């Protein structure tokens, strides 16, 4: 699989040669070079993600995967990174093909080594992230008091066998 920076450059080259093929509001993956599509649609096209035809969060995560974001990238994060690489005072990349090309090239320069991870690595990272988030939610619901004495923390019983709770 091509890296996300290679996909960005390939997309930039295509849009530069075919400016009428760029449409920011499109949410489908172009089937041929004469179709119209958004940046992510064209990146998916060049990544051969043609089986579904529509951009889904899974497809977007696969084509924008890079080590910095551990493969947990939705389209809004990708757009946010494009905005950071190509600030609005330079031109609004959503409005025209020329600005989109410049934004994609800036993105590729900012994230030069962003190889796509194999499926097993994406699954591993997703499962690890879900586990960490679940544990963090569980931990946040716990009311943890330092058990110095029962008067300071209501409902806290001192353990006779624990040397840390003994005063």
Phi and psi in radians as a Rosetta constraint file:
Dihedral C 1 N 2 CA 2 C 2 CIRCULARHARMONIC -1.220 0.35
Dihedral N 2 CA 2 C 2 N 3 CIRCULARHARMONIC 2.629 0.35
Dihedral C 2 N 3 CA 3 C 3 CIRCULARHARMONIC -1.263 0.35
Dihedral N 3 CA 3 C 3 N 4 CIRCULARHARMONIC 2.851 0.35
Dihedral C 3 N 4 CA 4 C 4 CIRCULARHARMONIC -1.136 0.35
Dihedral N 4 CA 4 C 4 N 5 CIRCULARHARMONIC -0.554 0.35
Dihedral C 4 N 5 CA 5 C 5 CIRCULARHARMONIC -1.222 0.35
Dihedral N 5 CA 5 C 5 N 6 CIRCULARHARMONIC -0.656 0.35
Dihedral C 5 N 6 CA 6 C 6 CIRCULARHARMONIC -1.143 0.35
Dihedral N 6 CA 6 C 6 N 7 CIRCULARHARMONIC -0.697 0.35
Dihedral C 6 N 7 CA 7 C 7 CIRCULARHARMONIC -1.116 0.35
Dihedral N 7 CA 7 C 7 N 8 CIRCULARHARMONIC -0.701 0.35
Dihedral C 7 N 8 CA 8 C 8 CIRCULARHARMONIC -1.098 0.35
Dihedral N 8 CA 8 C 8 N 9 CIRCULARHARMONIC -0.756 0.35
Dihedral C 8 N 9 CA 9 C 9 CIRCULARHARMONIC -1.184 0.35
Dihedral N 9 CA 9 C 9 N 10 CIRCULARHARMONIC -0.690 0.35
Dihedral C 9 N 10 CA 10 C 10 CIRCULARHARMONIC -1.116 0.35
Dihedral N 10 CA 10 C 10 N 11 CIRCULARHARMONIC -0.723 0.35
Dihedral C 10 N 11 CA 11 C 11 CIRCULARHARMONIC -1.136 0.35
Dihedral N 11 CA 11 C 11 N 12 CIRCULARHARMONIC -0.757 0.35
Dihedral C 11 N 12 CA 12 C 12 CIRCULARHARMONIC -1.048 0.35
Dihedral N 12 CA 12 C 12 N 13 CIRCULARHARMONIC -0.773 0.35
Dihedral C 12 N 13 CA 13 C 13 CIRCULARHARMONIC -1.087 0.35
Dihedral N 13 CA 13 C 13 N 14 CIRCULARHARMONIC -0.735 0.35
Dihedral C 13 N 14 CA 14 C 14 CIRCULARHARMONIC -1.139 0.35
Dihedral N 14 CA 14 C 14 N 15 CIRCULARHARMONIC -0.808 0.35
Dihedral C 14 N 15 CA 15 C 15 CIRCULARHARMONIC -1.162 0.35
Dihedral N 15 CA 15 C 15 N 16 CIRCULARHARMONIC -0.612 0.35
Dihedral C 15 N 16 CA 16 C 16 CIRCULARHARMONIC -1.116 0.35
Dihedral N 16 CA 16 C 16 N 17 CIRCULARHARMONIC -0.711 0.35
Dihedral C 16 N 17 CA 17 C 17 CIRCULARHARMONIC -1.326 0.35
Dihedral N 17 CA 17 C 17 N 18 CIRCULARHARMONIC -0.518 0.35
Dihedral C 17 N 18 CA 18 C 18 CIRCULARHARMONIC -2.253 0.35
Dihedral N 18 CA 18 C 18 N 19 CIRCULARHARMONIC 1.263 0.35
Dihedral C 18 N 19 CA 19 C 19 CIRCULARHARMONIC -1.073 0.35
Dihedral N 19 CA 19 C 19 N 20 CIRCULARHARMONIC -0.445 0.35
Dihedral C 19 N 20 CA 20 C 20 CIRCULARHARMONIC -1.368 0.35
Dihedral N 20 CA 20 C 20 N 21 CIRCULARHARMONIC -0.090 0.35
Dihedral C 20 N 21 CA 21 C 21 CIRCULARHARMONIC -1.499 0.35
Dihedral N 21 CA 21 C 21 N 22 CIRCULARHARMONIC -0.068 0.35
Dihedral C 21 N 22 CA 22 C 22 CIRCULARHARMONIC -1.699 0.35
Dihedral N 22 CA 22 C 22 N 23 CIRCULARHARMONIC 2.207 0.35
Dihedral C 22 N 23 CA 23 C 23 CIRCULARHARMONIC -2.518 0.35
Dihedral N 23 CA 23 C 23 N 24 CIRCULARHARMONIC 1.895 0.35
Dihedral C 23 N 24 CA 24 C 24 CIRCULARHARMONIC -1.004 0.35
Dihedral N 24 CA 24 C 24 N 25 CIRCULARHARMONIC -0.602 0.35
Dihedral C 24 N 25 CA 25 C 25 CIRCULARHARMONIC -1.453 0.35
Dihedral N 25 CA 25 C 25 N 26 CIRCULARHARMONIC -0.054 0.35
Dihedral C 25 N 26 CA 26 C 26 CIRCULARHARMONIC -1.275 0.35
Dihedral N 26 CA 26 C 26 N 27 CIRCULARHARMONIC 2.428 0.35
Dihedral C 26 N 27 CA 27 C 27 CIRCULARHARMONIC -2.140 0.35
Dihedral N 27 CA 27 C 27 N 28 CIRCULARHARMONIC 0.412 0.35
Dihedral C 27 N 28 CA 28 C 28 CIRCULARHARMONIC -2.067 0.35
Dihedral N 28 CA 28 C 28 N 29 CIRCULARHARMONIC 2.841 0.35
Dihedral C 28 N 29 CA 29 C 29 CIRCULARHARMONIC -1.602 0.35
Dihedral N 29 CA 29 C 29 N 30 CIRCULARHARMONIC 2.113 0.35
Dihedral C 29 N 30 CA 30 C 30 CIRCULARHARMONIC -1.065 0.35
Dihedral N 30 CA 30 C 30 N 31 CIRCULARHARMONIC 2.439 0.35
Dihedral C 30 N 31 CA 31 C 31 CIRCULARHARMONIC -1.541 0.35
Dihedral N 31 CA 31 C 31 N 32 CIRCULARHARMONIC -0.515 0.35
Dihedral C 31 N 32 CA 32 C 32 CIRCULARHARMONIC -2.435 0.35
Dihedral N 32 CA 32 C 32 N 33 CIRCULARHARMONIC 2.955 0.35
Dihedral C 32 N 33 CA 33 C 33 CIRCULARHARMONIC -1.210 0.35
Dihedral N 33 CA 33 C 33 N 34 CIRCULARHARMONIC -0.218 0.35
Dihedral C 33 N 34 CA 34 C 34 CIRCULARHARMONIC -1.593 0.35
Dihedral N 34 CA 34 C 34 N 35 CIRCULARHARMONIC -0.119 0.35
Dihedral C 34 N 35 CA 35 C 35 CIRCULARHARMONIC -1.302 0.35
Dihedral N 35 CA 35 C 35 N 36 CIRCULARHARMONIC 2.979 0.35
Dihedral C 35 N 36 CA 36 C 36 CIRCULARHARMONIC -1.892 0.35
Dihedral N 36 CA 36 C 36 N 37 CIRCULARHARMONIC 2.660 0.35
Dihedral C 36 N 37 CA 37 C 37 CIRCULARHARMONIC -2.902 0.35
Dihedral N 37 CA 37 C 37 N 38 CIRCULARHARMONIC 2.881 0.35
Dihedral C 37 N 38 CA 38 C 38 CIRCULARHARMONIC -1.493 0.35
Dihedral N 38 CA 38 C 38 N 39 CIRCULARHARMONIC -3.133 0.35
Dihedral C 38 N 39 CA 39 C 39 CIRCULARHARMONIC -1.022 0.35
Dihedral N 39 CA 39 C 39 N 40 CIRCULARHARMONIC -0.861 0.35
Dihedral C 39 N 40 CA 40 C 40 CIRCULARHARMONIC -1.153 0.35
Dihedral N 40 CA 40 C 40 N 41 CIRCULARHARMONIC -0.616 0.35
Dihedral C 40 N 41 CA 41 C 41 CIRCULARHARMONIC -1.069 0.35
Dihedral N 41 CA 41 C 41 N 42 CIRCULARHARMONIC -0.789 0.35
Dihedral C 41 N 42 CA 42 C 42 CIRCULARHARMONIC -1.199 0.35
Dihedral N 42 CA 42 C 42 N 43 CIRCULARHARMONIC -0.649 0.35
Dihedral C 42 N 43 CA 43 C 43 CIRCULARHARMONIC -1.084 0.35
Dihedral N 43 CA 43 C 43 N 44 CIRCULARHARMONIC -0.727 0.35
Dihedral C 43 N 44 CA 44 C 44 CIRCULARHARMONIC -1.130 0.35
Dihedral N 44 CA 44 C 44 N 45 CIRCULARHARMONIC -0.676 0.35
Dihedral C 44 N 45 CA 45 C 45 CIRCULARHARMONIC -1.030 0.35
Dihedral N 45 CA 45 C 45 N 46 CIRCULARHARMONIC -0.838 0.35
Dihedral C 45 N 46 CA 46 C 46 CIRCULARHARMONIC -1.280 0.35
Dihedral N 46 CA 46 C 46 N 47 CIRCULARHARMONIC -0.306 0.35
Dihedral C 46 N 47 CA 47 C 47 CIRCULARHARMONIC -1.557 0.35
Dihedral N 47 CA 47 C 47 N 48 CIRCULARHARMONIC 0.056 0.35
Dihedral C 47 N 48 CA 48 C 48 CIRCULARHARMONIC 1.109 0.35
Dihedral N 48 CA 48 C 48 N 49 CIRCULARHARMONIC 0.632 0.35
Dihedral C 48 N 49 CA 49 C 49 CIRCULARHARMONIC -1.619 0.35
Dihedral N 49 CA 49 C 49 N 50 CIRCULARHARMONIC 0.926 0.35
Dihedral C 49 N 50 CA 50 C 50 CIRCULARHARMONIC -1.619 0.35
Dihedral N 50 CA 50 C 50 N 51 CIRCULARHARMONIC -0.105 0.35
Dihedral C 50 N 51 CA 51 C 51 CIRCULARHARMONIC -1.118 0.35
Dihedral N 51 CA 51 C 51 N 52 CIRCULARHARMONIC -0.597 0.35
Dihedral C 51 N 52 CA 52 C 52 CIRCULARHARMONIC -1.648 0.35
Dihedral N 52 CA 52 C 52 N 53 CIRCULARHARMONIC -0.632 0.35
Dihedral C 52 N 53 CA 53 C 53 CIRCULARHARMONIC 1.551 0.35
Dihedral N 53 CA 53 C 53 N 54 CIRCULARHARMONIC -0.324 0.35
Dihedral C 53 N 54 CA 54 C 54 CIRCULARHARMONIC -2.071 0.35
Dihedral N 54 CA 54 C 54 N 55 CIRCULARHARMONIC 2.595 0.35
Dihedral C 54 N 55 CA 55 C 55 CIRCULARHARMONIC -1.342 0.35
Dihedral N 55 CA 55 C 55 N 56 CIRCULARHARMONIC 2.132 0.35
Dihedral C 55 N 56 CA 56 C 56 CIRCULARHARMONIC -2.048 0.35
Dihedral N 56 CA 56 C 56 N 57 CIRCULARHARMONIC 2.833 0.35
Dihedral C 56 N 57 CA 57 C 57 CIRCULARHARMONIC -0.986 0.35
Dihedral N 57 CA 57 C 57 N 58 CIRCULARHARMONIC -0.599 0.35
Dihedral C 57 N 58 CA 58 C 58 CIRCULARHARMONIC -1.163 0.35
Dihedral N 58 CA 58 C 58 N 59 CIRCULARHARMONIC -0.768 0.35
Dihedral C 58 N 59 CA 59 C 59 CIRCULARHARMONIC -1.118 0.35
Dihedral N 59 CA 59 C 59 N 60 CIRCULARHARMONIC -0.769 0.35
Dihedral C 59 N 60 CA 60 C 60 CIRCULARHARMONIC -1.072 0.35
Dihedral N 60 CA 60 C 60 N 61 CIRCULARHARMONIC -0.736 0.35
Dihedral C 60 N 61 CA 61 C 61 CIRCULARHARMONIC -1.104 0.35
Dihedral N 61 CA 61 C 61 N 62 CIRCULARHARMONIC -0.677 0.35
Dihedral C 61 N 62 CA 62 C 62 CIRCULARHARMONIC -1.171 0.35
Dihedral N 62 CA 62 C 62 N 63 CIRCULARHARMONIC -0.732 0.35
Dihedral C 62 N 63 CA 63 C 63 CIRCULARHARMONIC -1.431 0.35
Dihedral N 63 CA 63 C 63 N 64 CIRCULARHARMONIC -0.337 0.35
Dihedral C 63 N 64 CA 64 C 64 CIRCULARHARMONIC -1.890 0.35
Dihedral N 64 CA 64 C 64 N 65 CIRCULARHARMONIC 0.228 0.35
Dihedral C 64 N 65 CA 65 C 65 CIRCULARHARMONIC -1.141 0.35
Dihedral N 65 CA 65 C 65 N 66 CIRCULARHARMONIC 2.287 0.35
Dihedral C 65 N 66 CA 66 C 66 CIRCULARHARMONIC -2.613 0.35
Dihedral N 66 CA 66 C 66 N 67 CIRCULARHARMONIC 2.756 0.35
Dihedral C 66 N 67 CA 67 C 67 CIRCULARHARMONIC -1.058 0.35
Dihedral N 67 CA 67 C 67 N 68 CIRCULARHARMONIC -0.496 0.35
Dihedral C 67 N 68 CA 68 C 68 CIRCULARHARMONIC -1.102 0.35
Dihedral N 68 CA 68 C 68 N 69 CIRCULARHARMONIC -0.718 0.35
Dihedral C 68 N 69 CA 69 C 69 CIRCULARHARMONIC -1.822 0.35
Dihedral N 69 CA 69 C 69 N 70 CIRCULARHARMONIC 0.176 0.35
Dihedral C 69 N 70 CA 70 C 70 CIRCULARHARMONIC 0.841 0.35
Dihedral N 70 CA 70 C 70 N 71 CIRCULARHARMONIC 0.684 0.35
Dihedral C 70 N 71 CA 71 C 71 CIRCULARHARMONIC 1.144 0.35
Dihedral N 71 CA 71 C 71 N 72 CIRCULARHARMONIC 0.357 0.35
Dihedral C 71 N 72 CA 72 C 72 CIRCULARHARMONIC -2.002 0.35
Dihedral N 72 CA 72 C 72 N 73 CIRCULARHARMONIC 1.083 0.35
Dihedral C 72 N 73 CA 73 C 73 CIRCULARHARMONIC -2.050 0.35
Dihedral N 73 CA 73 C 73 N 74 CIRCULARHARMONIC 2.105 0.35
Dihedral C 73 N 74 CA 74 C 74 CIRCULARHARMONIC -1.666 0.35
Dihedral N 74 CA 74 C 74 N 75 CIRCULARHARMONIC 3.019 0.35
Dihedral C 74 N 75 CA 75 C 75 CIRCULARHARMONIC -1.116 0.35
Dihedral N 75 CA 75 C 75 N 76 CIRCULARHARMONIC -0.534 0.35
Dihedral C 75 N 76 CA 76 C 76 CIRCULARHARMONIC -1.157 0.35
Dihedral N 76 CA 76 C 76 N 77 CIRCULARHARMONIC -0.643 0.35
Dihedral C 76 N 77 CA 77 C 77 CIRCULARHARMONIC -1.162 0.35
Dihedral N 77 CA 77 C 77 N 78 CIRCULARHARMONIC -0.692 0.35
Dihedral C 77 N 78 CA 78 C 78 CIRCULARHARMONIC -1.091 0.35
Dihedral N 78 CA 78 C 78 N 79 CIRCULARHARMONIC -0.780 0.35
Dihedral C 78 N 79 CA 79 C 79 CIRCULARHARMONIC -1.119 0.35
Dihedral N 79 CA 79 C 79 N 80 CIRCULARHARMONIC -0.659 0.35
Dihedral C 79 N 80 CA 80 C 80 CIRCULARHARMONIC -1.103 0.35
Dihedral N 80 CA 80 C 80 N 81 CIRCULARHARMONIC -0.702 0.35
Dihedral C 80 N 81 CA 81 C 81 CIRCULARHARMONIC -1.181 0.35
Dihedral N 81 CA 81 C 81 N 82 CIRCULARHARMONIC -0.647 0.35
Dihedral C 81 N 82 CA 82 C 82 CIRCULARHARMONIC -1.098 0.35
Dihedral N 82 CA 82 C 82 N 83 CIRCULARHARMONIC -0.739 0.35
Dihedral C 82 N 83 CA 83 C 83 CIRCULARHARMONIC -1.069 0.35
Dihedral N 83 CA 83 C 83 N 84 CIRCULARHARMONIC -0.673 0.35
Dihedral C 83 N 84 CA 84 C 84 CIRCULARHARMONIC -1.206 0.35
Dihedral N 84 CA 84 C 84 N 85 CIRCULARHARMONIC -0.647 0.35
Dihedral C 84 N 85 CA 85 C 85 CIRCULARHARMONIC -1.285 0.35
Dihedral N 85 CA 85 C 85 N 86 CIRCULARHARMONIC -0.543 0.35
Dihedral C 85 N 86 CA 86 C 86 CIRCULARHARMONIC -2.331 0.35
Dihedral N 86 CA 86 C 86 N 87 CIRCULARHARMONIC 1.431 0.35
Dihedral C 86 N 87 CA 87 C 87 CIRCULARHARMONIC -1.007 0.35
Dihedral N 87 CA 87 C 87 N 88 CIRCULARHARMONIC 2.692 0.35
Dihedral C 87 N 88 CA 88 C 88 CIRCULARHARMONIC -1.102 0.35
Dihedral N 88 CA 88 C 88 N 89 CIRCULARHARMONIC -0.448 0.35
Dihedral C 88 N 89 CA 89 C 89 CIRCULARHARMONIC -1.192 0.35
Dihedral N 89 CA 89 C 89 N 90 CIRCULARHARMONIC -0.295 0.35
Dihedral C 89 N 90 CA 90 C 90 CIRCULARHARMONIC -1.398 0.35
Dihedral N 90 CA 90 C 90 N 91 CIRCULARHARMONIC -0.460 0.35
Dihedral C 90 N 91 CA 91 C 91 CIRCULARHARMONIC 2.515 0.35
Dihedral N 91 CA 91 C 91 N 92 CIRCULARHARMONIC 2.572 0.35
Dihedral C 91 N 92 CA 92 C 92 CIRCULARHARMONIC -1.516 0.35
Dihedral N 92 CA 92 C 92 N 93 CIRCULARHARMONIC 1.897 0.35
Dihedral C 92 N 93 CA 93 C 93 CIRCULARHARMONIC -1.113 0.35
Dihedral N 93 CA 93 C 93 N 94 CIRCULARHARMONIC -0.356 0.35
Dihedral C 93 N 94 CA 94 C 94 CIRCULARHARMONIC -1.296 0.35
Dihedral N 94 CA 94 C 94 N 95 CIRCULARHARMONIC -0.393 0.35
Dihedral C 94 N 95 CA 95 C 95 CIRCULARHARMONIC -1.474 0.35
Dihedral N 95 CA 95 C 95 N 96 CIRCULARHARMONIC -0.455 0.35
Dihedral C 95 N 96 CA 96 C 96 CIRCULARHARMONIC -2.701 0.35
Dihedral N 96 CA 96 C 96 N 97 CIRCULARHARMONIC 2.775 0.35
Dihedral C 96 N 97 CA 97 C 97 CIRCULARHARMONIC -1.110 0.35
Dihedral N 97 CA 97 C 97 N 98 CIRCULARHARMONIC -0.703 0.35
Dihedral C 97 N 98 CA 98 C 98 CIRCULARHARMONIC -1.070 0.35
Dihedral N 98 CA 98 C 98 N 99 CIRCULARHARMONIC -0.757 0.35
Dihedral C 98 N 99 CA 99 C 99 CIRCULARHARMONIC -1.199 0.35
Dihedral N 99 CA 99 C 99 N 100 CIRCULARHARMONIC -0.644 0.35
Dihedral C 99 N 100 CA 100 C 100 CIRCULARHARMONIC -1.091 0.35
Dihedral N 100 CA 100 C 100 N 101 CIRCULARHARMONIC -0.731 0.35
Dihedral C 100 N 101 CA 101 C 101 CIRCULARHARMONIC -1.077 0.35
Dihedral N 101 CA 101 C 101 N 102 CIRCULARHARMONIC -0.808 0.35
Dihedral C 101 N 102 CA 102 C 102 CIRCULARHARMONIC -1.102 0.35
Dihedral N 102 CA 102 C 102 N 103 CIRCULARHARMONIC -0.705 0.35
Dihedral C 102 N 103 CA 103 C 103 CIRCULARHARMONIC -1.139 0.35
Dihedral N 103 CA 103 C 103 N 104 CIRCULARHARMONIC -0.719 0.35
Dihedral C 103 N 104 CA 104 C 104 CIRCULARHARMONIC -1.127 0.35
Dihedral N 104 CA 104 C 104 N 105 CIRCULARHARMONIC -0.699 0.35
Dihedral C 104 N 105 CA 105 C 105 CIRCULARHARMONIC -1.185 0.35
Dihedral N 105 CA 105 C 105 N 106 CIRCULARHARMONIC -0.646 0.35
Dihedral C 105 N 106 CA 106 C 106 CIRCULARHARMONIC -1.150 0.35
Dihedral N 106 CA 106 C 106 N 107 CIRCULARHARMONIC -0.681 0.35
Dihedral C 106 N 107 CA 107 C 107 CIRCULARHARMONIC -1.080 0.35
Dihedral N 107 CA 107 C 107 N 108 CIRCULARHARMONIC -0.811 0.35
Dihedral C 107 N 108 CA 108 C 108 CIRCULARHARMONIC -1.092 0.35
Dihedral N 108 CA 108 C 108 N 109 CIRCULARHARMONIC -0.620 0.35
Dihedral C 108 N 109 CA 109 C 109 CIRCULARHARMONIC -1.233 0.35
Dihedral N 109 CA 109 C 109 N 110 CIRCULARHARMONIC -0.645 0.35
Dihedral C 109 N 110 CA 110 C 110 CIRCULARHARMONIC -1.264 0.35
Dihedral N 110 CA 110 C 110 N 111 CIRCULARHARMONIC -0.632 0.35
Dihedral C 110 N 111 CA 111 C 111 CIRCULARHARMONIC -2.119 0.35
Dihedral N 111 CA 111 C 111 N 112 CIRCULARHARMONIC 1.197 0.35
Dihedral C 111 N 112 CA 112 C 112 CIRCULARHARMONIC -1.228 0.35
Dihedral N 112 CA 112 C 112 N 113 CIRCULARHARMONIC -0.632 0.35
Dihedral C 112 N 113 CA 113 C 113 CIRCULARHARMONIC -1.966 0.35
Dihedral N 113 CA 113 C 113 N 114 CIRCULARHARMONIC 1.499 0.35
Dihedral C 113 N 114 CA 114 C 114 CIRCULARHARMONIC -2.267 0.35
Dihedral N 114 CA 114 C 114 N 115 CIRCULARHARMONIC 1.255 0.35
Dihedral C 114 N 115 CA 115 C 115 CIRCULARHARMONIC -1.232 0.35
Dihedral N 115 CA 115 C 115 N 116 CIRCULARHARMONIC 2.542 0.35
Dihedral C 115 N 116 CA 116 C 116 CIRCULARHARMONIC -1.202 0.35
Dihedral N 116 CA 116 C 116 N 117 CIRCULARHARMONIC 2.390 0.35
Dihedral C 116 N 117 CA 117 C 117 CIRCULARHARMONIC -1.498 0.35
Dihedral N 117 CA 117 C 117 N 118 CIRCULARHARMONIC 2.615 0.35
Dihedral C 117 N 118 CA 118 C 118 CIRCULARHARMONIC -1.159 0.35
Dihedral N 118 CA 118 C 118 N 119 CIRCULARHARMONIC 2.837 0.35
Dihedral C 118 N 119 CA 119 C 119 CIRCULARHARMONIC -0.970 0.35
Dihedral N 119 CA 119 C 119 N 120 CIRCULARHARMONIC -0.798 0.35
Dihedral C 119 N 120 CA 120 C 120 CIRCULARHARMONIC -1.074 0.35
Dihedral N 120 CA 120 C 120 N 121 CIRCULARHARMONIC -0.632 0.35
Dihedral C 120 N 121 CA 121 C 121 CIRCULARHARMONIC -1.237 0.35
Dihedral N 121 CA 121 C 121 N 122 CIRCULARHARMONIC -0.658 0.35
Dihedral C 121 N 122 CA 122 C 122 CIRCULARHARMONIC -1.124 0.35
Dihedral N 122 CA 122 C 122 N 123 CIRCULARHARMONIC -0.742 0.35
Dihedral C 122 N 123 CA 123 C 123 CIRCULARHARMONIC -1.123 0.35
Dihedral N 123 CA 123 C 123 N 124 CIRCULARHARMONIC -0.752 0.35
Dihedral C 123 N 124 CA 124 C 124 CIRCULARHARMONIC -1.045 0.35
Dihedral N 124 CA 124 C 124 N 125 CIRCULARHARMONIC -0.824 0.35
Dihedral C 124 N 125 CA 125 C 125 CIRCULARHARMONIC -1.134 0.35
Dihedral N 125 CA 125 C 125 N 126 CIRCULARHARMONIC -0.709 0.35
Dihedral C 125 N 126 CA 126 C 126 CIRCULARHARMONIC -1.125 0.35
Dihedral N 126 CA 126 C 126 N 127 CIRCULARHARMONIC -0.784 0.35
Dihedral C 126 N 127 CA 127 C 127 CIRCULARHARMONIC -1.127 0.35
Dihedral N 127 CA 127 C 127 N 128 CIRCULARHARMONIC -0.683 0.35
Dihedral C 127 N 128 CA 128 C 128 CIRCULARHARMONIC -1.134 0.35
Dihedral N 128 CA 128 C 128 N 129 CIRCULARHARMONIC -0.733 0.35
Dihedral C 128 N 129 CA 129 C 129 CIRCULARHARMONIC -1.139 0.35
Dihedral N 129 CA 129 C 129 N 130 CIRCULARHARMONIC -0.766 0.35
Dihedral C 129 N 130 CA 130 C 130 CIRCULARHARMONIC -1.081 0.35
Dihedral N 130 CA 130 C 130 N 131 CIRCULARHARMONIC -0.742 0.35
Dihedral C 130 N 131 CA 131 C 131 CIRCULARHARMONIC -1.087 0.35
Dihedral N 131 CA 131 C 131 N 132 CIRCULARHARMONIC -0.746 0.35
Dihedral C 131 N 132 CA 132 C 132 CIRCULARHARMONIC -1.132 0.35
Dihedral N 132 CA 132 C 132 N 133 CIRCULARHARMONIC -0.728 0.35
Dihedral C 132 N 133 CA 133 C 133 CIRCULARHARMONIC -1.153 0.35
Dihedral N 133 CA 133 C 133 N 134 CIRCULARHARMONIC -0.716 0.35
Dihedral C 133 N 134 CA 134 C 134 CIRCULARHARMONIC -1.108 0.35
Dihedral N 134 CA 134 C 134 N 135 CIRCULARHARMONIC -0.772 0.35
Dihedral C 134 N 135 CA 135 C 135 CIRCULARHARMONIC -1.128 0.35
Dihedral N 135 CA 135 C 135 N 136 CIRCULARHARMONIC -0.692 0.35
Dihedral C 135 N 136 CA 136 C 136 CIRCULARHARMONIC -1.109 0.35
Dihedral N 136 CA 136 C 136 N 137 CIRCULARHARMONIC -0.714 0.35
Dihedral C 136 N 137 CA 137 C 137 CIRCULARHARMONIC -1.128 0.35
Dihedral N 137 CA 137 C 137 N 138 CIRCULARHARMONIC -0.740 0.35
Dihedral C 137 N 138 CA 138 C 138 CIRCULARHARMONIC -1.073 0.35
Dihedral N 138 CA 138 C 138 N 139 CIRCULARHARMONIC -0.811 0.35
Dihedral C 138 N 139 CA 139 C 139 CIRCULARHARMONIC -1.125 0.35
Dihedral N 139 CA 139 C 139 N 140 CIRCULARHARMONIC -0.635 0.35
Dihedral C 139 N 140 CA 140 C 140 CIRCULARHARMONIC -1.177 0.35
Dihedral N 140 CA 140 C 140 N 141 CIRCULARHARMONIC -0.487 0.35
Dihedral C 140 N 141 CA 141 C 141 CIRCULARHARMONIC -1.374 0.35
Dihedral N 141 CA 141 C 141 N 142 CIRCULARHARMONIC -0.311 0.35
Dihedral C 141 N 142 CA 142 C 142 CIRCULARHARMONIC -1.339 0.35
Dihedral N 142 CA 142 C 142 N 143 CIRCULARHARMONIC 2.455 0.35
Dihedral C 142 N 143 CA 143 C 143 CIRCULARHARMONIC -1.761 0.35
Dihedral N 143 CA 143 C 143 N 144 CIRCULARHARMONIC 1.853 0.35
Dihedral C 143 N 144 CA 144 C 144 CIRCULARHARMONIC -1.876 0.35
Dihedral N 144 CA 144 C 144 N 145 CIRCULARHARMONIC 2.050 0.35
Dihedral C 144 N 145 CA 145 C 145 CIRCULARHARMONIC -1.925 0.35
Dihedral N 145 CA 145 C 145 N 146 CIRCULARHARMONIC 2.476 0.35
Dihedral C 145 N 146 CA 146 C 146 CIRCULARHARMONIC -1.240 0.35
Dihedral N 146 CA 146 C 146 N 147 CIRCULARHARMONIC 2.143 0.35
Dihedral C 146 N 147 CA 147 C 147 CIRCULARHARMONIC -1.480 0.35
Dihedral N 147 CA 147 C 147 N 148 CIRCULARHARMONIC 1.436 0.35
Dihedral C 147 N 148 CA 148 C 148 CIRCULARHARMONIC -1.541 0.35
Dihedral N 148 CA 148 C 148 N 149 CIRCULARHARMONIC -0.913 0.35
Dihedral C 148 N 149 CA 149 C 149 CIRCULARHARMONIC -2.627 0.35
Dihedral N 149 CA 149 C 149 N 150 CIRCULARHARMONIC 2.819 0.35
Dihedral C 149 N 150 CA 150 C 150 CIRCULARHARMONIC -1.189 0.35
Dihedral N 150 CA 150 C 150 N 151 CIRCULARHARMONIC -0.399 0.35
Dihedral C 150 N 151 CA 151 C 151 CIRCULARHARMONIC -1.288 0.35
Dihedral N 151 CA 151 C 151 N 152 CIRCULARHARMONIC -0.624 0.35
Dihedral C 151 N 152 CA 152 C 152 CIRCULARHARMONIC -1.308 0.35
Dihedral N 152 CA 152 C 152 N 153 CIRCULARHARMONIC -0.599 0.35
Dihedral C 152 N 153 CA 153 C 153 CIRCULARHARMONIC -2.134 0.35
Dihedral N 153 CA 153 C 153 N 154 CIRCULARHARMONIC 1.737 0.35
Dihedral C 153 N 154 CA 154 C 154 CIRCULARHARMONIC -1.069 0.35
Dihedral N 154 CA 154 C 154 N 155 CIRCULARHARMONIC 2.394 0.35
Dihedral C 154 N 155 CA 155 C 155 CIRCULARHARMONIC 1.474 0.35
Dihedral N 155 CA 155 C 155 N 156 CIRCULARHARMONIC 0.044 0.35
Dihedral C 155 N 156 CA 156 C 156 CIRCULARHARMONIC -1.738 0.35
Dihedral N 156 CA 156 C 156 N 157 CIRCULARHARMONIC 2.081 0.35
Dihedral C 156 N 157 CA 157 C 157 CIRCULARHARMONIC -1.788 0.35
Dihedral N 157 CA 157 C 157 N 158 CIRCULARHARMONIC 2.380 0.35
Dihedral C 157 N 158 CA 158 C 158 CIRCULARHARMONIC -1.346 0.35
Dihedral N 158 CA 158 C 158 N 159 CIRCULARHARMONIC 2.404 0.35
Dihedral C 158 N 159 CA 159 C 159 CIRCULARHARMONIC -1.599 0.35
Dihedral N 159 CA 159 C 159 N 160 CIRCULARHARMONIC 2.149 0.35
Dihedral C 159 N 160 CA 160 C 160 CIRCULARHARMONIC -1.130 0.35
Dihedral N 160 CA 160 C 160 N 161 CIRCULARHARMONIC -0.520 0.35
Dihedral C 160 N 161 CA 161 C 161 CIRCULARHARMONIC -1.618 0.35
Dihedral N 161 CA 161 C 161 N 162 CIRCULARHARMONIC -0.094 0.35
Dihedral C 161 N 162 CA 162 C 162 CIRCULARHARMONIC -1.659 0.35
Dihedral N 162 CA 162 C 162 N 163 CIRCULARHARMONIC 1.994 0.35
Dihedral C 162 N 163 CA 163 C 163 CIRCULARHARMONIC -1.141 0.35
Dihedral N 163 CA 163 C 163 N 164 CIRCULARHARMONIC -0.400 0.35
Dihedral C 163 N 164 CA 164 C 164 CIRCULARHARMONIC -1.262 0.35
Dihedral N 164 CA 164 C 164 N 165 CIRCULARHARMONIC -0.495 0.35
Dihedral C 164 N 165 CA 165 C 165 CIRCULARHARMONIC -1.590 0.35
Dihedral N 165 CA 165 C 165 N 166 CIRCULARHARMONIC -0.075 0.35
Dihedral C 165 N 166 CA 166 C 166 CIRCULARHARMONIC -1.461 0.35
Dihedral N 166 CA 166 C 166 N 167 CIRCULARHARMONIC 2.271 0.35
